[in-house]
Amino acid sequence: MTGRDPPAAAGARLTSARPAPEPLTPDWLAAQLTALIGALRARSLCVAFSGGLDSSVLLAMLAGLRGSRRLRLRALHVNHQLHPDAARWAQAAAAQARRLRVAFERIDVAVLPRPGESIEAAARAVRYRALGSHLRDAELLVTAHHQEDQFETVLLALLRGSGVRGLSAMRSVTPWGGTLLLRPLLPISRAQLERYAGEHALAWSEDPSNLDERFDRNYLRRRVLPLIRQRWPSAAVTVSRSASHLLEARALLEQQALEQLEGARDGPALCVSVLSRLTAVQRGNALRHWIAERGLTAPDHRRLREIAGPMLQSRADALPVVRWQGGELRRHGDRLFALQGGAAPPAGRFWDWRAQPWLPLEGGSAIGLVREQHGDVRLAALPPRLTIGFRQGGERLQGAHGRVALKTLLQAAGLTPWERAAVPLIGDGERIIAVADVWLDPAYRAHADAEAGRLAGTGTAAAMAAADAGRFRWRRD
């Protein structure tokens, strides 16, 4: 199953695809890649390798370029485990890679659609997460999407009522997950891939789910597109051209959004008062771009209007929230926050801090106890095993001048109500001895000549919210 872009960083580059050759050759592919990313010498490429026709041709051509272009090449196969023959297809893909002398890695995943989510969308999201997590440093991901995939993506986006972002479809090169996602075959037709595979005696696997017309893309591919091609034989080429025009329009809208967001940014949040000075159309454009920047899926048109209108116009103390599948926006005073939706509250756990100086937490953050000569934590006072918990409500801390409510401390730190739940509480048994690195129980404070350390962290929601205030030493990875 194929699909459009995974969530990507803003600012993807506009590139002009080289004309589709006839016949298809590795030299054309090398020229196409050079146009997208510059010199190929010593580049590390990783192919998303399903073992189907498209990726088999791509891997074979890249394997043929390794010697002359000094490429490093690897193949990743994601086994979705959705079909009884999935393991056999994975074995066949591994055999293909061996014949081409390409390093191969298989990744087994579980696809569990959320309520209302299609199996196609769930599989695509799981696939890209798996690929991203297995890429190596400086490795670029290459997929085999071709001209017909682009044609189908544009038509599906049109039928779903997508805007410019959706109709601009897939890009040949997209910043993604700290690297680049490349689609060098977008100008190439499936017929060209079939001819190349036949001329070079390539074998590939066919996924029977591609015949299942319950899936929108398959229904379009098998029932609708043949009729369109009968009347308009070059439809795939002309629709791809329209997608390129829309991509240019999208770039202009994104540039305008960046300019409008510049004065509205307040750390990880946006200032409601600044957004409110924009026109309704400008607000919608700026919010769409900002939500994508935060790594969230786009809300539907109705929710976006609710955000740009009633949410921004509500009372400053109302704490409104707008949720959609995969994200939510919350307002606190004059600040607007974008958050991952549906996240479960963090779970408490134990921390053997001597054996494991850094402890990973949920959501990609971590807490550490760093030995430091002038640190404020007296290490000898700590038990061998600390507890890590999160706010439940009603907690009180033992300060030098009596007990103080945790809620009061977090409010004084300028945290929003939902961010307070993400601040780790470090405990000695049932006693809270530290709140992130913003508060420390006086009984555990270091003094002269004592072995000392300091609490530190990476990536917490609280840290990102307060970084500009200088209250936390926590840093984002």
C-alpha positions as CSV (number, residue, x, y, z in Angstrom):
1,M,0.0,0.0,0.0
2,T,1.3,3.4,-0.9
3,G,0.5,6.9,0.3
4,R,1.5,10.5,0.6
5,D,3.9,12.3,2.8
6,P,4.4,11.4,6.4
7,P,4.5,14.3,8.8
8,A,7.5,16.4,7.8
9,A,9.4,19.5,8.8
10,A,8.4,22.8,7.3
11,G,10.4,24.3,4.5
12,A,10.7,21.4,2.1
13,R,12.7,22.3,-0.9
14,L,11.2,22.9,-4.3
15,T,13.0,21.0,-7.0
16,S,12.4,20.5,-10.7
17,A,12.2,16.8,-11.6
18,R,14.2,15.8,-14.7
19,P,12.2,14.7,-17.7
20,A,11.2,11.0,-17.6
21,P,13.6,9.0,-19.9
22,E,12.7,6.3,-22.3
23,P,14.1,3.8,-21.6
24,L,14.7,4.1,-17.8
25,T,18.4,3.9,-16.9
26,P,20.5,4.0,-13.8
27,D,22.3,7.0,-15.2
28,W,19.0,9.0,-15.3
29,L,18.4,8.0,-11.7
30,A,21.9,9.2,-10.7
31,A,21.2,12.5,-12.5
32,Q,17.8,12.8,-10.8
33,L,19.3,12.2,-7.3
34,T,22.1,14.7,-8.0
35,A,19.5,17.3,-8.9
36,L,17.7,16.6,-5.6
37,I,20.6,16.4,-3.1
38,G,23.9,17.3,-4.9
39,A,26.9,15.1,-5.3
40,L,26.3,11.4,-4.6
41,R,29.8,10.4,-3.7
42,A,30.0,8.8,-0.2
43,R,26.2,9.4,0.4
44,S,24.4,6.8,2.5
45,L,21.0,5.8,1.1
46,C,18.4,3.5,2.7
47,V,15.6,2.2,0.5
48,A,12.2,1.5,1.9
49,F,12.1,-2.0,0.4
50,S,8.7,-3.8,0.2
51,G,9.9,-6.3,-2.3
52,G,7.2,-5.2,-4.8
53,L,7.8,-4.1,-8.4
54,D,8.5,-0.4,-7.6
55,S,11.1,-0.8,-4.8
56,S,12.7,-3.8,-6.5
57,V,13.5,-1.7,-9.6
58,L,14.7,1.2,-7.4
59,L,17.0,-1.0,-5.3
60,A,18.4,-2.8,-8.4
61,M,19.3,0.6,-10.1
62,L,20.9,2.0,-6.9
63,A,22.9,-1.2,-6.5
64,G,24.2,-0.7,-10.0
65,L,25.3,2.8,-9.1
66,R,27.3,1.9,-6.0
67,G,30.7,1.4,-7.6
68,S,30.7,4.4,-10.0
69,R,29.1,6.8,-7.5
70,R,30.7,5.5,-4.3
71,L,27.3,5.1,-2.6
72,R,26.6,3.3,0.7
73,L,23.3,1.4,0.3
74,R,21.0,-0.5,2.6
75,A,17.4,-1.8,2.5
76,L,14.8,-1.7,5.2
77,H,11.7,-4.0,4.9
78,V,8.7,-3.3,7.2
79,N,6.6,-6.4,7.8
80,H,3.2,-5.2,8.7
81,Q,2.0,-8.7,9.6
82,L,-1.4,-8.0,8.0
83,H,-1.4,-11.0,5.6
84,P,-0.7,-14.7,6.1
85,D,2.0,-14.5,3.5
86,A,3.8,-11.5,5.0
87,A,6.6,-13.5,6.4
88,R,7.2,-15.2,3.0
89,W,7.3,-11.8,1.3
90,A,9.9,-10.7,3.8
91,Q,12.0,-13.7,3.1
92,A,11.7,-13.1,-0.7
93,A,12.7,-9.4,-0.1
94,A,15.8,-10.6,1.9
95,A,16.7,-13.0,-0.9
96,Q,16.5,-10.1,-3.5
97,A,18.8,-7.9,-1.4
98,R,21.3,-10.8,-1.1
99,R,21.4,-11.3,-4.8
100,L,22.1,-7.6,-5.2
101,R,24.7,-7.7,-2.3
102,V,22.7,-5.0,-0.4
103,A,22.6,-5.0,3.4
104,F,19.0,-5.9,4.5
105,E,17.1,-5.4,7.7
106,R,13.6,-6.6,8.5
107,I,11.3,-4.7,10.9
108,D,8.2,-6.5,12.3
109,V,5.5,-4.1,13.4
110,A,1.9,-4.3,14.7
111,V,-0.7,-2.2,13.0
112,L,-3.5,-1.2,15.4
113,P,-5.8,1.4,13.9
114,R,-7.4,4.0,16.3
115,P,-11.1,4.4,16.3
116,G,-12.2,5.9,13.0
117,E,-8.7,5.4,11.4
118,S,-8.4,3.3,8.2
119,I,-6.1,0.3,8.1
120,E,-4.2,2.1,5.3
121,A,-3.5,5.2,7.3
122,A,-2.6,3.2,10.4
123,A,-0.1,1.0,8.4
124,R,1.4,4.1,6.7
125,A,2.0,5.8,10.1
126,V,3.5,2.7,11.6
127,R,5.7,2.1,8.6
128,Y,7.2,5.6,8.6
129,R,7.7,5.5,12.4
130,A,9.6,2.2,12.0
131,L,11.7,3.4,9.1
132,G,12.6,6.6,10.9
133,S,13.6,4.8,14.1
134,H,16.0,2.5,12.1
135,L,17.8,5.0,10.0
136,R,21.5,5.6,10.8
137,D,23.3,8.9,11.2
138,A,23.5,10.8,7.8
139,E,21.4,8.2,6.1
140,L,18.7,9.4,3.6
141,L,15.5,7.5,3.1
142,V,14.5,6.7,-0.5
143,T,11.1,5.5,-1.5
144,A,9.8,4.2,-4.9
145,H,6.7,6.3,-5.3
146,H,6.1,6.9,-9.0
147,Q,3.9,8.9,-11.4
148,E,0.7,6.9,-10.9
149,D,1.1,7.1,-7.1
150,Q,1.2,10.9,-7.4
151,F,-1.9,10.8,-9.7
152,E,-3.8,8.7,-7.2
153,T,-2.7,10.9,-4.3
154,V,-3.9,14.1,-5.9
155,L,-7.3,12.6,-6.9
156,L,-7.9,11.2,-3.4
157,A,-7.0,14.5,-1.8
158,L,-9.4,16.3,-4.2
159,L,-12.2,13.8,-3.3
160,R,-11.5,14.4,0.4
161,G,-11.8,18.2,0.1
162,S,-8.1,18.9,0.8
163,G,-6.6,22.3,0.4
164,V,-3.4,23.5,-1.3
165,R,-1.3,21.4,1.1
166,G,-3.0,18.2,0.3
167,L,-3.4,18.8,-3.4
168,S,0.3,19.6,-3.8
169,A,0.7,15.9,-3.1
170,M,4.2,14.3,-2.7
171,R,7.5,16.1,-3.1
172,S,10.6,14.7,-4.7
173,V,12.6,15.7,-1.6
174,T,11.2,16.5,1.8
175,P,13.0,17.3,5.1
176,W,11.8,14.5,7.5
177,G,12.8,13.3,10.9
178,G,16.2,15.0,10.9
179,T,17.1,13.7,7.5
180,L,15.7,13.8,3.9
181,L,13.0,11.7,2.3
182,L,13.7,11.2,-1.4
183,R,11.2,10.1,-4.1
184,P,13.4,10.1,-7.3
185,L,10.9,8.1,-9.4
186,L,8.0,10.5,-9.3
187,P,8.4,11.4,-13.0
188,I,8.4,7.6,-13.9
189,S,5.4,5.6,-15.0
190,R,4.6,2.1,-13.8
191,A,4.9,0.9,-17.4
192,Q,8.5,2.1,-17.4
193,L,9.2,0.2,-14.2
194,E,7.6,-3.0,-15.6
195,R,9.8,-2.7,-18.8
196,Y,12.9,-2.2,-16.7
197,A,12.1,-5.2,-14.5
198,G,11.4,-7.4,-17.5
199,E,14.6,-6.4,-19.3
200,H,16.7,-7.1,-16.2
201,A,14.9,-10.3,-15.2
202,L,14.0,-8.9,-11.8
203,A,11.6,-10.9,-9.5
204,W,9.2,-9.2,-7.1
205,S,6.3,-10.0,-4.8
206,E,2.7,-9.0,-5.4
207,D,0.6,-8.1,-2.3
208,P,-2.9,-9.3,-2.9
209,S,-4.3,-6.5,-0.7
210,N,-3.6,-4.2,-3.6
211,L,-6.5,-5.9,-5.3
212,D,-8.9,-5.3,-2.4
213,E,-11.3,-2.6,-3.6
214,R,-12.5,-1.9,-0.1
215,F,-9.5,0.4,0.1
216,D,-10.0,3.8,-1.5
217,R,-6.7,3.8,-3.4
218,N,-7.3,0.4,-4.8
219,Y,-10.8,1.2,-5.9
220,L,-9.6,4.4,-7.6
221,R,-6.7,2.5,-9.2
222,R,-8.7,-0.4,-10.5
223,R,-12.1,1.1,-11.3
224,V,-11.8,4.8,-11.9
225,L,-8.3,5.5,-13.4
226,P,-8.7,3.1,-16.3
227,L,-11.8,5.1,-17.5
228,I,-10.0,8.4,-17.1
229,R,-7.0,7.1,-19.1
230,Q,-9.3,5.9,-21.9
231,R,-10.4,9.5,-22.4
232,W,-7.3,11.3,-21.3
233,P,-4.2,9.0,-21.9
234,S,-1.7,11.6,-20.5
235,A,-3.8,12.3,-17.3
236,A,-1.1,11.2,-14.9
237,V,1.4,13.6,-16.5
238,T,-0.9,16.6,-16.5
239,V,-2.2,16.0,-13.0
240,S,1.4,15.7,-11.8
241,R,2.0,19.1,-13.5
242,S,-1.0,20.6,-11.6
243,A,0.5,19.2,-8.3
244,S,3.8,21.0,-9.2
245,H,1.9,24.3,-9.6
246,L,0.1,23.8,-6.3
247,L,3.5,23.0,-4.7
248,E,4.7,26.5,-5.8
249,A,1.5,28.0,-4.3
250,R,2.1,26.1,-1.1
251,A,5.6,27.4,-0.8
252,L,4.3,31.0,-1.1
253,L,1.7,30.3,1.6
254,E,4.2,28.8,3.9
255,Q,6.6,31.8,3.5
256,Q,3.7,34.1,4.3
257,A,2.8,32.0,7.3
258,L,6.4,32.2,8.6
259,E,6.4,36.0,8.3
260,Q,3.1,36.2,10.2
261,L,4.2,33.8,12.9
262,E,7.4,35.6,13.6
263,G,5.8,38.2,15.8
264,A,3.4,35.8,17.4
265,R,5.9,33.2,18.7
266,D,6.3,33.0,22.5
267,G,8.6,30.0,23.1
268,P,6.6,26.9,22.1
269,A,3.4,28.8,22.1
270,L,1.7,31.6,20.1
271,C,0.4,34.9,21.4
272,V,-3.4,35.0,21.0
273,S,-3.4,38.8,20.9
274,V,-1.0,38.9,17.9
275,L,-2.9,36.2,16.0
276,S,-6.1,38.1,16.6
277,R,-4.8,41.1,14.6
278,L,-4.5,38.9,11.4
279,T,-7.4,38.5,9.0
280,A,-9.4,35.2,9.2
281,V,-7.7,33.8,6.1
282,Q,-4.2,34.8,7.4
283,R,-5.0,33.2,10.8
284,G,-6.0,30.0,9.2
285,N,-2.9,29.8,7.1
286,A,-0.6,30.7,10.0
287,L,-2.2,28.1,12.3
288,R,-2.1,25.4,9.7
289,H,1.6,25.9,9.2
290,W,2.3,26.2,13.0
291,I,0.4,23.0,13.7
292,A,2.5,21.1,11.1
293,E,5.6,22.6,12.6
294,R,4.7,21.0,15.9
295,G,4.5,17.6,14.3
296,L,0.8,17.2,14.5
297,T,-1.7,16.0,11.8
298,A,-3.8,18.8,10.4
299,P,-7.2,19.4,11.9
300,D,-10.3,19.3,9.6
301,H,-11.7,22.6,8.2
302,R,-14.4,22.8,10.9
303,R,-12.0,22.5,13.8
304,L,-9.6,24.9,12.2
305,R,-12.4,27.5,12.0
306,E,-13.2,26.9,15.6
307,I,-9.6,27.5,16.6
308,A,-9.2,30.6,14.5
309,G,-12.5,32.0,15.7
310,P,-14.3,31.1,19.0
311,M,-11.2,29.7,20.7
312,L,-9.1,32.9,20.1
313,Q,-12.1,35.1,21.0
314,S,-12.9,33.3,24.3
315,R,-12.2,34.8,27.8
316,A,-8.6,34.7,28.8
317,D,-9.5,32.5,31.9
318,A,-11.7,30.0,30.0
319,L,-8.9,27.4,29.3
320,P,-10.6,26.3,26.0
321,V,-9.4,23.2,24.2
322,V,-10.0,21.9,20.6
323,R,-9.2,18.2,19.9
324,W,-8.9,16.1,16.8
325,Q,-7.4,12.8,15.9
326,G,-3.7,13.1,16.6
327,G,-3.6,16.5,18.2
328,E,-5.1,19.2,20.4
329,L,-4.8,23.0,20.9
330,R,-5.1,24.5,24.4
331,R,-5.3,28.2,25.4
332,H,-4.0,29.5,28.7
333,G,-4.3,33.3,29.0
334,D,-2.7,34.9,26.0
335,R,-0.8,31.8,24.9
336,L,-1.9,29.0,22.5
337,F,-0.3,25.6,22.8
338,A,-0.2,22.6,20.4
339,L,0.0,19.2,22.0
340,Q,-0.2,15.5,21.0
341,G,-3.7,14.3,21.6
342,G,-4.8,11.3,23.5
343,A,-1.6,10.8,25.5
344,A,-2.0,8.8,28.6
345,P,-0.7,10.3,31.9
346,P,2.9,9.4,32.6
347,A,3.4,6.4,34.8
348,G,5.5,6.4,38.0
349,R,8.6,4.2,38.3
350,F,11.7,3.5,40.3
351,W,15.2,4.9,39.4
352,D,18.5,3.2,40.4
353,W,20.3,6.4,39.8
354,R,23.9,5.1,40.5
355,A,23.6,2.3,38.0
356,Q,21.6,4.4,35.5
357,P,22.5,8.1,35.6
358,W,20.0,8.9,32.9
359,L,16.4,7.5,33.0
360,P,14.3,7.7,29.8
361,L,10.7,8.9,30.4
362,E,7.6,8.7,28.2
363,G,7.3,11.1,25.3
364,G,11.0,11.1,24.4
365,S,12.2,13.0,27.5
366,A,14.7,11.8,30.1
367,I,15.9,12.7,33.6
368,G,19.5,12.6,34.8
369,L,21.5,13.0,37.9
370,V,24.8,14.6,36.9
371,R,27.8,14.6,39.3
372,E,29.0,18.1,39.6
373,Q,31.4,19.7,42.1
374,H,29.2,22.7,42.7
375,G,25.9,20.9,42.3
376,D,23.1,21.5,44.7
377,V,22.1,17.9,45.4
378,R,23.9,16.1,48.3
379,L,24.4,12.6,46.8
380,A,25.1,10.9,50.1
381,A,21.7,11.8,51.3
382,L,19.9,10.0,48.5
383,P,18.6,6.4,48.8
384,P,20.0,3.9,46.3
385,R,16.6,3.8,44.6
386,L,14.6,7.0,43.9
387,T,10.9,7.1,42.9
388,I,9.8,9.1,39.8
389,G,6.2,10.2,39.8
390,F,3.9,12.8,38.4
391,R,1.4,15.2,39.9
392,Q,-2.0,13.7,41.0
393,G,-3.3,16.7,42.9
394,G,-3.0,17.8,46.5
395,E,0.8,17.2,46.9
396,R,2.6,19.3,49.5
397,L,6.4,19.9,49.8
398,Q,8.5,20.3,52.9
399,G,10.3,23.7,52.6
400,A,12.7,25.5,54.8
401,H,9.8,27.7,56.2
402,G,7.1,25.0,56.4
403,R,5.0,23.1,53.9
404,V,4.0,24.5,50.5
405,A,1.5,23.2,47.9
406,L,3.0,21.7,44.8
407,K,0.3,23.5,42.7
408,T,1.5,26.9,44.1
409,L,5.1,26.1,43.2
410,L,4.2,25.1,39.6
411,Q,2.0,28.1,39.1
412,A,4.8,30.4,40.3
413,A,7.0,28.7,37.6
414,G,4.5,29.9,35.0
415,L,3.4,26.5,33.8
416,T,0.0,25.8,32.3
417,P,-2.4,23.3,34.0
418,W,-1.6,20.5,31.5
419,E,2.1,21.1,31.6
420,R,2.2,20.7,35.4
421,A,1.2,17.0,34.9
422,A,4.4,16.4,32.9
423,V,6.9,17.7,35.5
424,P,8.7,14.7,37.1
425,L,8.6,14.5,40.9
426,I,11.7,12.8,42.5
427,G,10.9,11.0,45.7
428,D,12.6,9.2,48.6
429,G,9.9,6.7,49.4
430,E,6.7,8.7,49.9
431,R,8.5,12.0,50.4
432,I,8.9,14.3,47.4
433,I,12.5,15.6,47.6
434,A,12.7,17.4,44.2
435,V,10.4,18.9,41.6
436,A,12.3,18.5,38.3
437,D,15.3,20.8,38.9
438,V,13.2,23.8,40.0
439,W,12.8,22.9,43.7
440,L,14.9,20.8,46.1
441,D,14.1,19.7,49.7
442,P,16.5,21.5,52.0
443,A,17.3,18.3,53.8
444,Y,18.9,17.0,50.6
445,R,20.8,20.1,49.6
446,A,24.6,19.9,49.2
447,H,27.0,21.6,51.5
448,A,30.8,22.2,51.4
449,D,33.0,19.2,51.0
450,A,30.1,16.9,50.2
451,E,29.9,14.8,47.0
452,A,27.4,16.8,44.9
453,G,25.4,16.6,41.7
454,R,22.5,18.2,40.0
455,L,19.3,17.1,38.4
456,A,19.0,17.7,34.7
457,G,16.7,16.6,31.9
458,T,16.0,16.6,28.2
459,G,12.8,17.2,26.2
460,T,10.1,17.6,28.9
461,A,7.0,19.6,28.2
462,A,7.7,21.7,31.2
463,A,11.2,22.5,30.1
464,M,10.1,23.6,26.7
465,A,7.4,25.8,28.1
466,A,9.7,27.6,30.5
467,A,13.0,27.6,28.6
468,D,12.8,31.2,27.6
469,A,12.1,32.2,31.2
470,G,15.4,30.7,32.3
471,R,13.7,28.8,35.2
472,F,14.9,25.4,34.2
473,R,18.2,24.0,33.2
474,W,16.4,21.3,31.2
475,R,17.2,21.3,27.6
476,R,15.6,19.8,24.5
477,D,17.5,17.1,22.6
